Amino acid sequence: MHRPTLPRLMPRPLVLLVGLAVAGPAQATDLWTVARDALDNDATLAAARSGFSAVEAGRDVQRGTLLPQVSLGGNLTHSRTYESQSGAALPPGQLPRDEDDDVNSLGVNLDASQALYDPARRAQLAQAERRVDRESLSLAVAEQQLLLEVAEAYFEILRAHDILSARRSQEIAIERQLEQARERFEVGLIAITEVHEAQASFDLARAQRIAAESAMQVSFEALERLTGQRYQSIDVLAEEIPIVPPEPVDRADWVALAMDNSPMVQMAEAGIEVARSELEVSRAGLLPRVEAFASYDASGDDRSGISGYNSGSQLGLRASMPLYTGGSTQAQIRQSGFALEVSQYDFEAQRRDTVQQVRSLFTRVSNDVETVEARAQAIVSNQSALEATRSGYEVGTRNIVDVLNAERNLFNAIADHAEARYDYVLGLLRLQQQAGLLDAASIQAVNAWLRSEGAVSLELTRAGSDDPVMNIGERPQTPS
């Protein structure tokens, strides 16, 4: 789209004075590079990936309960008994005796079983499968959220830089106006009140510049938190970017895309399946269980020099069925039924929230298209108004307050135009995220709008230059 050419409000030396916009000889970092670093180093996403692996392992645990179970046991014992008999109470003809008996025994047993009909365990396996499905969607949500947070942190730095540039230029311009007011007062051309007005405007501009510097400093930290790295400089948003309405152009189409692709909606729907499988697990508690089993036992002993050996084996089926559990099984069924209702309501709430978010974001992005153009035109208009006001001030038809207000309006328009551009870009990415379309291709498409000329330096202040870089640290070791 055509946009009016903006006046050059900051000469080249002033850009150098800002101290933020000229990168060194090293190549600036673009958005896609930062996004890849975040995907590799973000601790929250790393935790989500480990959580997904844990849920997958839980499914294997449940599957293992339906496979053959084999156990081997053994025992080795030594026992000693001592028996002594004496006295008049002995039977006639029996002599007093002392006996010392040592016994060594060795036993081995092998047990095996295989579930033939176990509805509870099969329902638990089905539930574990549903949990894996839900966790994979949760991981997709985490990845999309991270891509959005990276873009937000990246463009917040550029937004803070542009606003700071405008505020510093405003401070310099008003400072020059203050100097002129003092000179005119000294020669008796204006009253002292105009000097005070200029001083007040300068103090306000200085306060706004300090606040912008603080915002610039804070914006560094968000990017470092996500990537665990610091970058010498980052690319800037090109002056001319395709600011057009989102495609498709119908809001209803975006809602339909969100219903089909949003991992948040799909995760809520998967939660219903998890809750439904939990209900099936509870109902299976009323059903019988049948399994085949086999066992082999062998033992031998040595009793006072006399050895013995015996063995035995069993093969069969066994079944069990709960008849009465004190009402706990029925209570679990009711509990699972209510949990299923909760998941269904949660899905409906998520669906409604997604519809509302998509509609709002679509409207906002569509409005941002016109807002950017209007903000650009406002700069041109305010530039013309400032020049006219200065001319009027020179001939005495306007006062210094009018000039200061015109300058403030101009630099506010410059800052508002920067705000509108970044609002459009981030709004478009947020809309894609809500619709479930935000991925690497989305980031790469926005990355094509960046330019390395005039890259923004991310050099921290001297006081913070020795701060340790936030790092994800050494990877945890999986227990063997």
C-alpha positions in Angstrom: 0.0 0.0 0.0 1.1 3.6 -0.6 2.2 5.5 2.4 3.2 9.2 2.4 6.9 9.9 2.6 8.0 11.0 6.1 10.1 14.0 6.7 13.7 13.5 7.9 13.3 14.7 11.4 16.6 13.3 12.8 19.8 14.2 10.9 22.5 11.6 10.8 24.6 13.0 13.7 21.5 12.9 15.9 21.1 9.2 15.2 24.7 8.7 16.4 23.8 10.7 19.5 20.9 8.3 20.3 23.6 5.7 20.7 21.3 2.7 20.0 21.0 2.4 16.2 24.3 1.8 14.6 25.6 -1.8 14.9 29.3 -2.6 14.8 31.0 -4.7 12.2 29.4 -7.9 13.5 26.3 -9.1 11.6 23.0 -8.3 13.4 20.7 -11.1 14.6 17.3 -11.5 13.0 14.0 -12.7 14.4 14.3 -16.3 13.0 17.7 -16.8 14.6 16.4 -15.6 18.0 13.4 -17.9 17.6 15.6 -20.9 17.0 17.7 -20.0 20.0 14.6 -19.9 22.1 13.3 -23.2 20.8 16.6 -24.7 21.9 17.1 -23.0 25.2 13.8 -21.9 26.7 13.4 -23.6 30.0 9.5 -23.7 30.0 9.5 -25.4 26.6 12.2 -27.8 27.7 10.0 -28.7 30.7 7.0 -29.2 28.4 9.0 -31.6 26.2 10.1 -33.6 29.2 6.6 -33.7 30.5 5.4 -35.1 27.1 8.1 -37.8 27.4 7.0 -38.7 30.9 3.4 -39.1 29.7 4.6 -41.3 26.8 6.5 -43.4 29.4 3.2 -43.7 31.4 1.5 -45.2 28.4 4.2 -47.8 28.2 3.8 -48.6 31.9 0.1 -49.3 31.3 0.8 -51.4 28.2 3.2 -53.5 30.3 0.5 -54.6 32.7 -1.3 -56.4 29.8 1.8 -58.4 28.8 3.1 -61.5 30.5 4.4 -61.1 34.0 7.2 -63.4 35.0 9.0 -63.5 38.4 11.7 -65.6 39.8 12.3 -66.1 43.5 14.6 -68.2 45.7 15.6 -68.7 49.3 18.6 -70.2 51.1 18.2 -70.9 54.8 20.2 -72.5 57.6 18.5 -73.6 60.8 19.7 -75.4 63.9 17.7 -77.1 66.6 18.8 -78.6 69.9 16.7 -81.1 71.9 17.5 -82.5 75.4 15.4 -85.1 77.4 16.2 -86.4 80.9 14.5 -87.1 84.2 12.2 -89.7 85.8 9.3 -88.8 83.6 10.9 -90.6 80.6 9.1 -93.7 79.3 10.4 -97.0 80.6 13.4 -98.1 78.6 14.1 -94.8 77.1 17.5 -93.3 78.1 18.2 -89.6 78.5 19.4 -88.0 75.2 20.7 -84.8 73.7 20.1 -84.1 70.0 21.7 -81.4 67.9 20.0 -81.0 64.4 21.4 -78.8 61.6 19.2 -78.1 58.5 20.3 -76.4 55.2 17.6 -75.8 52.7 17.5 -74.2 49.2 14.3 -73.3 47.3 13.5 -71.8 43.9 10.2 -70.7 42.5 9.2 -69.4 39.0 5.8 -67.7 38.5 4.2 -66.5 35.3 0.8 -65.0 34.5 -0.9 -63.5 31.5 -4.1 -61.4 31.6 -6.8 -62.9 29.4 -9.6 -60.6 30.2 -8.9 -57.4 32.2 -11.2 -54.6 31.3 -9.8 -52.2 34.0 -6.2 -52.4 32.7 -7.3 -52.1 29.1 -9.3 -49.0 30.0 -6.3 -47.6 31.8 -4.2 -48.2 28.7 -6.8 -46.4 26.5 -6.8 -43.5 29.0 -2.9 -43.4 28.8 -3.2 -43.1 25.0 -5.7 -40.2 25.4 -3.3 -38.5 27.8 -0.5 -38.7 25.2 -2.8 -37.1 22.6 -3.6 -34.3 25.0 0.0 -33.8 26.0 1.1 -33.6 22.4 -1.4 -30.8 21.9 -0.2 -29.1 25.1 3.4 -29.2 23.7 2.1 -27.6 20.5 0.5 -24.8 22.5 3.8 -24.3 24.4 5.7 -24.0 21.1 3.3 -21.6 19.6 3.3 -19.5 22.8 7.1 -19.4 22.8 7.2 -18.2 19.2 4.7 -15.4 20.0 6.7 -14.4 23.2 9.9 -14.3 21.2 8.3 -12.0 18.6 6.8 -9.9 21.3 10.1 -9.5 23.1 11.9 -8.8 19.8 9.5 -6.1 18.6 9.2 -4.6 22.1 12.9 -3.8 21.9 12.4 -2.2 18.5 9.3 -0.4 19.7 11.2 0.9 22.8 14.1 2.0 20.5 11.9 4.0 18.2 10.1 5.7 21.0 13.3 6.5 22.8 14.7 8.0 19.5 11.6 10.2 19.3 11.8 11.2 22.9 15.5 12.1 22.7 14.9 14.1 19.5 12.0 15.8 21.3 14.2 16.7 24.3 16.9 18.1 22.0 14.4 20.2 20.0 12.7 21.6 23.1 16.1 22.3 24.7 17.0 24.4 21.6 13.7 26.2 22.0 14.5 26.8 25.6 17.9 28.3 24.7 16.2 30.6 22.1 13.6 31.7 24.7 16.4 32.6 27.1 18.2 34.6 24.4 15.0 36.4 23.4 14.2 37.2 27.1 17.7 38.6 27.7 17.2 41.1 24.8 13.7 41.9 26.0 11.7 40.4 23.2 9.6 38.0 25.4 8.4 37.8 29.0 9.9 35.5 31.7 6.7 33.4 31.6 7.6 32.1 28.2 11.0 31.0 29.5 9.3 29.2 32.3 6.9 27.5 29.9 9.9 26.3 27.8 11.6 25.1 30.9 8.5 23.1 32.0 8.2 21.5 28.6 11.9 20.6 28.6 11.6 19.0 32.0 8.6 17.0 30.8 10.5 15.9 27.7 13.5 14.9 29.8 11.3 12.8 32.1 9.7 11.1 29.1 13.2 10.3 27.7 14.3 8.8 31.0 11.1 6.6 31.1 11.9 5.5 27.5 15.4 4.6 28.4 14.1 2.5 31.3 11.7 0.7 29.0 14.5 0.0 26.5 16.6 -1.5 29.3 13.8 -3.7 30.6 13.0 -4.9 27.0 16.5 -6.5 26.9 15.7 -8.9 29.8 12.6 -10.5 28.2 14.6 -11.6 25.2 17.5 -12.9 27.3 15.0 -14.9 29.5 13.6 -16.7 26.5 16.9 -17.5 24.8 19.5 -17.6 27.5 21.7 -15.4 25.3 22.6 -11.8 24.6 22.9 -10.4 21.1 25.2 -7.6 20.0 22.4 -6.2 17.8 19.2 -7.1 16.1 17.7 -6.3 12.7 15.0 -3.5 12.5 11.7 -3.4 10.8 11.9 -2.0 7.3 10.3 1.3 6.6 8.1 -0.2 3.9 6.3 -3.4 4.9 3.1 -4.9 3.5 0.5 -3.5 5.9 -2.7 -5.2 4.4 -5.8 -6.8 6.0 -5.3 -10.4 7.2 -6.0 -13.1 4.7 -8.6 -14.5 4.5 -10.5 -11.2 4.7 -13.7 -12.7 6.2 -13.8 -12.9 10.0 -16.0 -16.0 9.9 -13.3 -17.8 7.9 -10.7 -17.1 10.7 -13.1 -18.5 13.3 -13.5 -21.6 11.2 -9.7 -21.9 10.9 -9.4 -21.6 14.6 -12.0 -24.3 15.2 -10.1 -26.7 12.9 -6.5 -25.8 13.9 -6.3 -24.2 17.3 -4.3 -26.6 19.6 -5.9 -25.0 22.6 -9.4 -26.0 21.4 -8.1 -29.4 20.4 -6.5 -29.8 23.8 -9.7 -29.0 25.6 -11.5 -31.5 23.3 -8.8 -34.1 24.1 -9.5 -33.5 27.8 -13.0 -34.7 27.3 -11.7 -38.0 25.9 -9.3 -38.3 28.9 -12.2 -37.8 31.3 -14.4 -40.2 29.3 -11.7 -42.9 29.5 -11.5 -42.3 33.2 -15.2 -43.1 33.5 -14.6 -46.3 31.6 -11.8 -47.2 34.1 -14.2 -46.7 37.0 -17.0 -48.8 35.3 -14.5 -51.6 34.6 -14.1 -51.9 38.4 -17.4 -53.8 38.4 -16.3 -56.4 35.8 -14.5 -59.8 36.3 -10.8 -60.4 35.6 -9.4 -63.6 34.2 -5.8 -64.6 33.8 -3.7 -67.7 33.0 -0.9 -68.7 35.4 1.9 -71.2 35.7 4.3 -71.8 38.5 7.2 -74.1 39.3 8.7 -74.7 42.7 11.8 -76.8 43.6 13.4 -77.2 47.0 16.1 -79.3 48.6 17.4 -79.7 52.1 20.2 -81.4 54.0 19.2 -82.5 57.5 22.0 -83.9 59.6 23.7 -85.5 56.6 20.4 -86.7 55.1 19.6 -85.0 51.8 16.2 -84.6 50.2 14.6 -82.9 47.1 11.1 -82.1 46.0 9.5 -80.1 43.2 6.1 -79.2 41.8 4.4 -77.3 39.1 1.0 -75.7 38.5 -0.8 -74.5 35.3 -4.3 -73.1 35.3 -6.7 -70.2 35.1 -8.0 -68.0 37.8 -10.8 -65.4 37.9 -12.0 -62.8 40.3 -14.9 -60.5 40.4 -15.7 -57.8 43.0 -19.1 -58.4 44.7 -19.1 -55.6 47.2 -16.6 -52.8 47.7 -18.5 -50.8 50.3 -19.9 -48.5 47.6 -16.5 -47.1 46.6 -16.8 -48.3 43.0 -20.1 -46.7 42.5 -18.8 -43.5 44.0 -15.8 -43.5 41.7 -18.2 -43.9 38.7 -20.2 -40.9 39.9 -17.0 -38.9 40.5 -15.7 -39.7 37.0 -19.1 -38.7 35.5 -18.9 -35.3 37.2 -15.3 -34.9 36.0 -16.5 -35.6 32.4 -19.0 -32.9 32.8 -16.3 -30.5 33.9 -14.1 -31.3 30.9 -17.1 -30.7 28.6 -17.8 -27.3 30.1 -14.1 -26.5 29.9 -14.1 -27.3 26.2 -17.1 -25.1 25.7 -15.4 -22.2 27.6 -12.2 -22.6 25.6 -14.2 -22.7 22.3 -16.1 -19.5 23.2 -12.9 -17.8 24.4 -11.1 -18.7 21.1 -14.0 -17.4 19.0 -14.0 -14.1 20.9 -10.2 -13.7 20.7 -10.1 -14.5 17.0 -13.0 -12.0 16.3 -11.4 -9.3 18.4 -7.9 -9.8 17.0 -9.2 -9.8 13.4 -11.0 -6.6 14.0 -8.0 -5.0 15.7 -5.6 -6.0 12.9 -8.0 -4.8 10.3 -8.2 -1.5 12.1 -4.4 -1.3 12.5 -4.1 -1.2 8.7 -5.9 2.1 8.6 -4.3 3.3 11.8 -0.8 2.9 10.5 -1.7 5.0 7.4 -3.4 7.6 9.5 -0.5 7.8 11.9 1.9 8.3 9.0 -0.3 11.1 7.6 -0.5 12.7 11.1 3.3 13.0 11.1 3.2 15.0 7.9 0.3 17.1 9.2 2.0 17.9 12.5 5.3 18.7 10.6 3.4 21.3 8.6 1.6 22.6 11.7 5.0 23.0 13.5 6.5 24.9 10.6 3.5 27.2 10.4 3.5 27.8 14.2 7.2 28.6 14.1 6.7 31.1 11.4 3.8 32.7 13.4 6.0 32.8 16.4 8.7 34.6 14.5 6.3 37.3 13.4 4.6 37.5 16.8 1.2 36.0 16.0 1.9 32.8 18.0 3.5 32.4 21.4 6.1 29.9 22.7 3.4 27.7 24.2 2.0 27.1 20.8 5.4 26.2 19.4 6.1 23.8 22.3 2.7 22.2 21.9 3.3 21.8 18.1 6.7 20.2 18.7 5.3 17.9 21.3 2.4 16.9 19.0 4.9 16.1 16.2 7.1 13.8 18.3 4.0 12.2 19.8 2.9 11.5 16.3 6.2 9.9 15.5 6.0 7.7 18.6 2.4 6.8 17.8 3.3 5.8 14.3 6.0 3.5 15.6 3.5 2.0 18.1 0.9 1.4 15.3 3.4 -0.4 13.1 4.5 -2.8 15.8 0.9 -3.2 17.0 0.0 -4.4 13.4 2.8 -6.9 13.2 2.2 -8.4 16.7 -1.5 -8.3 16.2 -1.2 -10.4 13.1 1.0 -12.9 14.9 -1.4 -13.1 17.8 -4.3 -13.7 15.4 -2.4 -16.6 13.8 -1.6 -18.0 17.2 -5.3 -18.0 18.2 -6.2 -19.6 14.9 -3.5 -22.3 15.4 -1.5 -21.1 12.4 1.5 -19.7 14.1 4.6 -21.7 13.1 8.1 -21.4 11.8 6.8 -20.2 8.4 4.9 -17.4 10.1 8.1 -16.2 11.9 10.1 -16.5 8.7 7.5 -14.4 6.8 7.8 -11.6 9.3 11.6 -12.0 9.3 11.6 -11.1 5.7 10.4 -7.6 6.7 13.5 -7.0 8.7 16.6 -5.1 7.6 20.1 -5.1 9.0 20.8 -1.4 8.0 20.6 0.6 11.2 20.4 -2.4 13.4 19.5 -1.8 17.1 22.4 -2.4 19.4 21.7 -4.4 22.5 24.7 -3.2 24.5 23.9 -3.1 28.1 25.0 -0.3 30.4 28.4 -0.5 31.9 26.9 -1.3 35.3 25.2 -4.4 34.0 27.8 -5.6 31.5 29.3 -8.1 33.8 25.9 -9.7 34.7 25.9 -13.4 34.0 23.9 -14.5 31.0 20.8 -16.4 31.8 21.5 -20.0 30.7 19.3 -23.1 30.7 22.3 -24.8 32.3 23.5 -28.4 32.0 20.8 -30.7 30.8 19.3 -33.0 33.4 20.5 -36.6 33.1 17.8 -39.3 32.5 18.0 -41.9 35.2 19.4 -45.2 33.8 
